Amino acid sequence: MAEKIDFSAVRFLIVDPNPLSTELLYDILRMLGSISIRRAADSNKAMTILRAGGIDVLITEWNVGPVSGLELLDMVRNSTQSPDRMLPIIMLTANSEPEFVVQARDHGVTEFLAKPFTVDAFYRRLVSVIARPRSFVNADSYFGPDRRRRQINHGGPDRRRED
């Protein structure tokens, strides 16, 4: 845990229908020093809280209702009603098969963490979205954080139109 973050200044929203999971995340965030943690058991309540403003990081389960965490992610990234399209979003779910990770990435998730998780892995995701935010890409079929984690000089011409 090399990076130090003042978690008391970061406002979180946890979206998970499982009260034990929600309580565990709440306790970890409190242990890290957070004082502003909102909770929602479903995606409708989550959107109400998000529209009211004042959330810096969204942590969501995939399996929420009435729309999934993936659809919630889509609403935040692509809806005209979204209060903050660039909100950092951590998907925290037991759906850890590669197809779920790829879907979440392609819908604009900032970080993905599989359950069960360690506090250290959760902390690293928090540091990533808070202290080292990635730039955002606005393309025809994608809006979200740059999916490339490393910038590698490939030694050849760039393929993008604007390059």
C-alpha positions in Angstrom: 0.0 0.0 0.0 2.5 2.6 -1.2 0.2 5.4 -2.2 -1.5 7.5 0.4 -5.0 8.8 -0.3 -7.2 11.0 1.9 -10.3 8.8 1.7 -12.2 11.2 3.9 -12.4 13.5 0.9 -13.8 10.8 -1.5 -17.6 10.1 -1.7 -18.5 6.5 -2.5 -21.7 4.8 -3.6 -21.9 1.0 -3.1 -24.6 -0.7 -5.2 -25.2 -4.3 -4.2 -28.4 -6.2 -3.2 -26.5 -8.4 -0.8 -26.4 -6.7 2.6 -23.4 -8.7 3.8 -21.3 -7.7 0.8 -22.4 -4.1 1.2 -21.6 -4.1 4.9 -18.1 -5.6 4.2 -17.3 -2.9 1.6 -18.7 -0.2 3.9 -16.4 -1.5 6.7 -13.3 -1.6 4.5 -14.0 2.0 3.3 -14.5 3.2 6.8 -11.3 1.5 7.9 -9.5 3.3 5.1 -10.8 6.6 6.4 -13.9 7.3 4.3 -16.6 9.2 5.9 -19.1 9.6 3.0 -20.4 6.2 1.9 -23.9 5.8 0.4 -25.5 2.5 -0.3 -28.1 1.3 -2.7 -29.6 -2.2 -3.0 -30.8 -1.7 -6.6 -30.0 0.2 -9.7 -33.0 2.5 -9.6 -32.0 3.8 -6.1 -28.4 4.1 -7.4 -29.4 6.3 -10.3 -31.5 8.5 -8.0 -28.4 9.0 -5.7 -26.1 9.6 -8.7 -28.5 12.2 -10.2 -28.5 14.0 -6.9 -24.8 14.4 -7.3 -22.0 14.3 -4.8 -20.5 10.8 -5.7 -16.9 10.5 -6.6 -16.6 6.7 -7.0 -19.2 4.1 -7.9 -18.7 0.5 -6.8 -21.3 -1.8 -8.3 -22.1 -5.5 -8.4 -23.0 -7.0 -11.8 -26.1 -8.8 -10.4 -28.4 -6.0 -9.3 -32.0 -5.2 -10.4 -34.1 -4.0 -11.9 -31.3 -3.4 -14.5 -28.0 -5.1 -14.2 -24.8 -3.4 -13.0 -23.7 -3.6 -16.7 -26.8 -1.6 -17.7 -26.2 0.8 -14.8 -22.6 1.3 -16.2 -24.1 1.9 -19.6 -26.5 4.5 -18.2 -23.7 6.4 -16.5 -21.5 6.3 -19.6 -24.0 6.9 -22.4 -27.3 8.4 -21.1 -28.1 12.0 -21.7 -29.5 11.9 -18.1 -26.1 10.9 -16.7 -24.8 13.3 -14.0 -21.1 12.4 -14.7 -20.2 10.3 -17.7 -16.5 10.2 -16.4 -17.4 8.8 -13.0 -14.9 6.2 -11.9 -16.7 2.8 -11.7 -15.4 -0.3 -10.1 -17.3 -3.5 -11.0 -17.0 -5.9 -8.0 -18.7 -9.2 -8.8 -18.5 -13.0 -8.7 -19.0 -13.0 -12.4 -15.4 -13.3 -13.2 -15.3 -15.4 -16.3 -13.4 -13.7 -19.2 -16.6 -12.8 -21.1 -17.9 -10.8 -18.2 -14.6 -8.9 -17.8 -14.6 -8.1 -21.6 -18.2 -7.0 -21.5 -17.6 -4.7 -18.6 -14.5 -3.3 -20.2 -16.3 -2.7 -23.5 -19.1 -0.9 -21.6 -16.6 1.5 -20.0 -15.9 0.1 -16.5 -12.9 1.8 -14.9 -11.7 -1.3 -12.9 -13.0 -4.8 -12.4 -12.5 -6.9 -9.3 -13.7 -10.5 -8.8 -15.3 -11.8 -5.6 -14.0 -13.0 -3.3 -11.3 -10.3 -3.1 -8.6 -9.2 -0.8 -8.5 -5.8 0.9 -5.2 -5.2 -0.8 -6.7 -5.9 -4.3 -9.6 -3.6 -3.5 -7.2 -0.9 -2.3 -5.2 -1.2 -5.5 -8.3 -0.7 -7.6 -9.3 2.4 -5.4 -5.8 3.9 -5.9 -6.0 3.2 -9.6 -9.3 5.1 -10.0 -8.5 7.9 -7.6 -4.8 8.6 -7.8 -4.1 7.4 -11.4 -7.2 8.1 -13.5 -7.0 7.1 -17.1 -7.9 9.4 -19.9 -11.3 9.0 -21.5 -12.0 7.9 -25.1 -15.0 9.2 -27.0 -15.3 7.1 -30.2 -18.3 6.1 -32.4 -19.1 2.9 -30.5 -17.3 3.5 -27.1 -17.2 6.1 -24.4 -15.1 5.3 -21.3 -11.6 5.1 -19.9 -8.8 4.3 -22.2 -8.7 0.5 -22.3 -5.0 0.4 -22.9 -3.1 0.2 -19.6 0.4 0.6 -21.0 1.6 3.0 -23.6 4.1 1.1 -25.7 6.1 2.5 -28.6 5.6 0.0 -31.3 8.1 1.5 -33.6 5.8 1.9 -36.6 3.3 4.4 -38.0 0.1 5.1 -36.0 -3.2 3.7 -37.4 -5.6 6.3 -36.0 -7.0 8.9 -38.4 -6.0 11.9 -36.2 -2.4 10.6 -35.9 
